[in-house]
Amino acid sequence: MKTKEVAIEVSARHVHLCKEDVEKLFGEGYELTKHHDISGAFVANERVSLVGPKRTMERVAILGPTRPETQVEISLTDARMLGVEAKIRLSGDLAGTEGIKLVAENGNEVDIDHGVIAAKRHLHCSDADAAELGIKTGDNVKLSAKNEMGRALVFDDVEVRVGGFANSVVHIDTDEGNAAGIGKADTVTMIVED
């Protein structure tokens, strides 16, 4: 068994838009404007509401840049509140998922027929850490989360994605982060079993 301490980030509900849907929501030729950078992307100044059968969630963050398909990432708690099903998937794996209505602050709407997911917990692993630990894209590792909150948890089935990040970082959703009492500067111990 090998272990390594890695950073962890809790990903709140957000939307990735395709260029066509950006223009439907905000106008022809419109481009998202950057509020601030985050790991591998940026948070846009623009926001949308998610309109489900049961409730509406307002001012949901949009992450840029645009993607080939519009994708809505929410927690399972969010899905229950909205009245939609969110399948647990890696980003971009949208086949067979449910749709939802997106509404911009200007009143423009887009109904997507699929794209709602609860993001599967995953590890963006640096090439150096992958070589050191002997892991590759598609492998699964465990994470041991312990902190002063006293809500220690071990997350199983954390999918590995190698490359694209200088430093390894784990992404979990708000339900998982709250369950383990994860804070902004926390780290977790990655466990790679032989």
Phi, psi and omega in degrees: 000135177243147178228155177203137176279132180225157177289154177226138179235136177264123183261114178281169180306139179198171183231140168250129182250146169278162183301319180301317181286329173301315182290324177296322183278322190240352177119153182300132179078001184293143174234139179300144178253141187278127171271308175199159180278147170226178183307109174072010183199193173216152174271127181277158173291329182287150179226160174226161170259144173259123183249109178255177179298330183260321186210172175240136173251120184264158174054048178279135183296145171250134176254137177248171003283180180296160180236169178296329180226147175287136183221136178245120180250117180227167175276167177294328175297315176302316182300316178297318179297319181284334183087029178238164174262130175244109178286144179279115185216158168286153179306134179092345179269085191251354183300133176077015179265165182277160177256181181196165177264134175249134180231126177279164181295341177276359179095349177293144185234153171222129173258115176264140183270353174198168176125358180272122179223159163256117187298130175291135178300140185207162180244119169275107188257132176293155178301321181295315179294322179298317179294317181297320186264351179070040179240161181219167178306133181098341175290164175238141177234172174251156176232130175256116181253114177227136177204182183290352179289341179076026180240052183301137179217153169246120176268125178261169175054050175267113186282138182267135172231111185269138174100156176092348180232136178289325179236144180292140179211139178264139174244126175231166179266178186295325177300315181292318179299316179293322180299326182259001181064036183286132176253180185297322186257015183285157172234164177229162177260119176279135180242121177249113181273143179286000000 
